[in-house]
Amino acid sequence: MKLKQRVVLLAILLVIFIFTKVFLIDNLDTSAANREDQRAFHRMMASLRVELDPRLDHTLQSPWEIAAQWVVPREVYPEETPELGAVMHAMATKKIMKADVGYKGTQLKALLILEGGQKVVFKPKRYARDYIVEGEPYAGYDRHNAEVAAFHLDRILGFRRAPLVVGRFVNLRMEIKPVATEQLLSTFLTLGNSTCFYGKCYYCRETEPACADGDTMEGSVTLWLPDAWPLQKHRHPWGRTYREGKLARWEYDESYCDAVKKTSPYDSGPRLLDIIDTAIFDYLIGNADRHHYESFQDDEGASMLILLDNAKSFGNPSLDERSILAPLYQCCIIRVSTWNRLNYLKNGVLKSALKTAMSHDPISPVLSDPHLDAMDQRLLSILATVKQCTDQFGPDIVLVEDRMTLSHL
């Protein structure tokens, strides 16, 4: 064989070797990542059921100290939380030391201080489980059970970006009124045999109070994030105008995502992918009211989008508001880990997992079956939307690797 032919042959073999090596490494990396996603899913499924148990392994710490130590820039709580049941038990049972009107907002809530100095937000029951909220997808009062269900969905999706929430029954006459501030106490009234209050908020009206069953009121309590982690509020780039006849730009501009990608903090870092995760989360629960969102302060786009205020969800199981998914179908990108998790949850696994996760909550059953069935159907719509994106642009463009090593030390 001539020298020239040998050189050509060696060059071809070298190219084949390089491509084979790159291909194998890529496949090994992808397989390793997928295997880790699968292991994480199985760990989550094994720890779904959270029994409210007062016992703590860390006897020198309060449940509030433990929960505060969980918070890091990309998680509110870690993947493995053997103390979660104890923290939630404390949220559901600790003595109420003070009660005040809720922080500013549009919906009725109360701010409670529990024994040990922990703040929680109490949202009262306004609807029966099978009540259908008609009208716009963001219509109606806040749903306390939606906060509970959304927290457990956050666990199941592996996001871990929602503050802890648990159901709680409170006796308004015995537990709240004796420790209520004058401002809150002035909003109490009695209707028939029921104790009621209407609080202070933008839409709070004396004519529309929340009423207990006698003196006992069902509600949800959300754990206040530690003061060491102040929040920063942002306008959601896919927020609605809430004005009849006036559309937001994303509602008529199909290239809107391109403009978003050019603005901070969506031009770099994890924030845009967080927006898309949140769109998936909100579509599953039917929340079309995410006009703003919070992150940790001074984070320069690095911290997570925190899944706060999920109570405008689970209003109508028959309504699938596809516009909630606009960030997904306009940007056509999704985290590989999110895509894998969604696929693990199809074929009824999501409904089963959520029922199991919520089964030990004090206000169980948290959701009616039509809402659980609706989530399984919405999951199929999400998977179909991603499939349309991959058919159009290819999986290499649509499926984005974004894994971060997190520490809770």
N, C-alpha and C positions, 0 to 999 in steps of 0.2 A: 504493500500500500504506500502510495506516495505521501511525502511529508505534508503536502497541502491538504490531502484528504484526511490524514490523521488529525491535523489541527482542527478541521471542520467537525470531524466526528467527536473529538474531545470537547469542543465548544458546545455541541448539541447535548452531549451527555452532562456537561456542567449545568446547562440551562435546565435540563430535566431534573437534575439533582436539586437545584435551588428551588424550583417550583414545587417539587415533591416535598421538600423539607418545610417550606413555607406553608403548604397546604396542610401537612400533617400537624405542624405546630398550631395553626389556626384552628384545625378541627379538635386537637387536644384541648386547647384553651376553651373553645366553645363548649365542648363536652364537659370539661371540668366545671365551667360556670353553670351549665344546665344541671349537672349533678348536684351542685351546691344549692341551686334553686329548689330542686326536688327534695333534698334533705331538709331545707328550711321549711318547706311546705309540710312535710311529715312531722317535724318538730311542732309546728303550729297546731296541726290537727290533734296531736297527742296531748296538747295542753289547752284545748278549747274550753273545757268545762272549768269555770272558776268558782269554786265553792267559797262562800264568804265565811272565813274562819278567823277568829281574833288572834290566834297564835302567831307569833313572830319568831323567826330564827335569830334575828338581831335584837336581843333583849335590851341592849343598852340604847337603842334608838326608837323613836316614835315612828308610827307609820308615815307621818308627814315628812319627817327627815329622810326616810328611805325614798319616798316618791320624789322629793326635791333633788336627791342625788342622781336619780335616773336621767334627768333632763340634760341633753347635749344638743349642739346645733342642728343635728339631723334626726333626732328622735326625742319623743316625750317620755318614752319608757323603752327598756331594752327587750330583745327577743325573748330572753328567758327571765321570767319574773316570778319566782316561787312565792314572793311576798304579796303578789297582786291581790289575792283573796283577802289578806289581812288589811291591806290599805282600803279596799272597797268595803269591807265590813265596817271599818272605822267611819267611812263616809256615810254609810247607811244607818249607823247606830249612835255615834258619839253625841254627847249632850250639846244642844245648841246654846251658846253663851250670849249671842247677840244676833239680832235680825234687823236688817235695814232695807230700804228700797234698793233695787238693783242698779248696777252701773248704767250709764246713759245708753239709750237705744230705743227701738220702736216697740218692743214687746214687753209684756209683764214678766217680771222676775223679781226675786228677792236675793239679797246678799246675806249669807249666814256665816257667822264665826263659830266653828265647832271647838269643843274642848281641846286644848293644846294650841289654840291660836290659828287653826287652819281656816282659810276662806274657801267657801264653796258657793256656787250659784244655784239657786233653787228655781226650777221652772214648774209651775203647777199644771195639773191635768185640766185640759179644756174640752177634750172630745173622748167619746167612747172609742174602743179599738176599731170597730167596724164603721165608724162615721166616714162618709166620703166628703172631702172638701171640694166643692164645685168652683168653677171659674178659672182664673189665671193659675198657672202652676205655682205661683208664689202667694196664692190667696190664703186667707184664714189666719187663725192664731198659731202661735208656736205649738209644736207637738212635743210634749215632754218625753214620750216613749221613743220619738225619733232620735233624740240625743243618745239614749241608751243603745238603740240599734246601730246607730252610726259609729259609736265607739267600738262595738264588737266587729263591725264590718272592717274598720280600720285595722284591727288585729288580724282579721282573716286575710286581708289583702297584703299584709306584711308592711304596711306603710309606717305604722306607729307614730303618726303625726297628730292624733287627736287626744286632747286631755281626757283623763279618766272620768267616766260617768257611771253612775249607778242609780237605780230607782230607790225611792225612800217614801215612807208614809210618815207624815208629821201631824201632830195634834195642834191645830192652830190656837186653841184656847189655852192649853197647858204648856206647850213648848215654845210658841212664837210670841203671843201677846205679852207675856210677862217680861220678855227680854227685847221687845221691839222698840225701835226709836220712835220718837213722836211723829216723825214724818211718815213712817210706815203705819203706825198705829192709827193715824188719822184717816187711813184708807180702808179700815175694817168696817164691816157692817153685817147685819144678820138678815137673811132672807128665809122666811119660814123657820125651819129647825136647823138651818145650815149657816156656819160661819164663813164669811167671804172676805176678800180684799181685792182692791183694784190697782194698788201700787202707784208708781210714778214712772211714766214713760211717754213717748210721743203719741202712741195710740191708746194709752190707758184712759178709761172712762169709768166714772162711777156707775154708769148704766150697763157696763159690761164687765162685772167682776168675775173672778175665778172663785168657785164655791166648793167647799169641802163636802164630804158625805157626813153630815152632822158636824163634828169638829175635826174629823180625820181627813186630811188631804193627801192624795197621791201626787207624786211629782218625781223629778229627776234632780240629782245634785252633780254638778260638774266641778272637779277639783281645780282650784285657782292655780295657775302656773307660778313658780317661785318668783319673788320680787327681784331676785338676782338676774332674772331673764326678762327684762322689759321688752314690750312688744312695739312694733312699728306697723302702722296701718298703710295699706296700699290700695289704690283703685284697681279692680280686676280688669285686665285688658279686654275681656269678653263680657263685661258688665252690661246690664240692660239699662235703657233710659227710664223705664217706668212711666213713660208718657205716651198716651194713646196717639197713634199716627206719626210718632217720631222714632225712627230706627237708629240703632247704634251702627257705627261703620261696619262692624263685623257681620251685621245682618244683611248687608247688600254688596259688600266688597269681597269677592272670592279670593283675592290676593292679600287679604288683610294680614295673614300670618307673616308674610314677607316684611311688612312694615313693622310688626311687633319684634321680629328678630333683629331689627336694626336699632332697637332702643334698649337702654339699660333698665333692669338687670337681665333682660331676656336675650341679650346678644352674646352672653357667655355664662358659664356656670350652670347649675342645675335647675334654675327657677322655671324655665319654660317647660322642662320635663315634669316638674312639680305641678304646673298648671294643667298639663295633660292628664297626669295621674288624678288630679282633683276633679277634672271633667268626668272621668270614668267613675270615680267615687260618687259624684253628685248625680250622674245619670242613673246609676244603680238605685239610689235612694229617692230619686225624683226631686232633687233640690235645685230649683232654678233661681235661687235668691242669693247667689254668691257675688254680690256687686262689689264687695271689698274683701280683702283677706289680710291676715297678719303674718309677719315673720318676726324673728328676733331683731332687736334694734342694732343699727350700725353693723349689719352683717355683710354689706357690699354684695348682696345676692347669693351668699354662700349657704345661709341657713335654709331650713325647710319652709314651705308654705304650711302654716299650722291650720289644722282642720277644726276651726272653732265655729260655733253657732250653726249647728246642723238641724235645727228644729223645724225649718220650713220643708220638711221631707215627709214621705209616706202619707201624703194627703189624698191621693187618688190612684189606686193600683191600676186602673184602666187607662190612665194618661201616660203616654211615653213622650216626653218633651225632647225631641231629637236635637233641638237647638243647644241643649246643654252640652252636647258632644262636639260643638263647633271647634274648639281648640284641637281636638283629635283629627277630625276630617278635613280641617283647613290646613293644618301643619303636616299631617301625615307622618308623624314620628311618635314612637312609644318606647319606653324602656324595655329591654329584653326581659328583665326580671319581672316587670309588670305583665308583659305578654305571657310569660311562662305561668305565672300565678293564675291569670285569668283562664288559661287552658286547663289547669288542674282543677278548677272550680266548676267546669261545665258538667252537663249530664246530671243535674240535680244536687251536685256536691255543695254548691253555695247555699242553697236553702237548708240542707241538712246541717251544714256547719254552723250557720247562723242560729238555727233553732237550738242546737247543742250549746253554743256559746252563751246564749241568753237564758238558758233553762234555770239557772240558779239565781237570777236577779230577783230581788224582793217584789217587783211588780210584774213578774212573769205570769201569763204569756205577754211578751212585749209587743209583738206584731200579730196581726191576723194572717191567716194562710194566704188570702189573695195578694197581700203585699209581698210575702215570701215567694210566691209563684211568679209575681211580676218581675222580681229581681232576676230569677233564672232566665226569663224571656229577654230581659234587657241585656243580660250578659251575652246572649247569642247575637244581639244587634251590635254590640261592641266588637265581638270577634269578627262579624261580617264586615264591619267598617274598616278594621285593620286589614282584612283580606283584600278589600277593594284598593286600599293604599298600596299593599305589596304587589298586587297585580299591575298597578299603574307605574309605580316607581322602583319596584324591586325590594326584597327584604333587606339588602345591605344599606339602603337609604332609610327605610322606615324603622327598622329595629335597631335601637341605639343602646350601646353598652354605657352604663353609668352606675358603676358600683363604687361605694365609698366605704372605707374601713372606719368603723365607729368604735369609740372607746367610752366605757362607763366607769373608768377607774377614778 
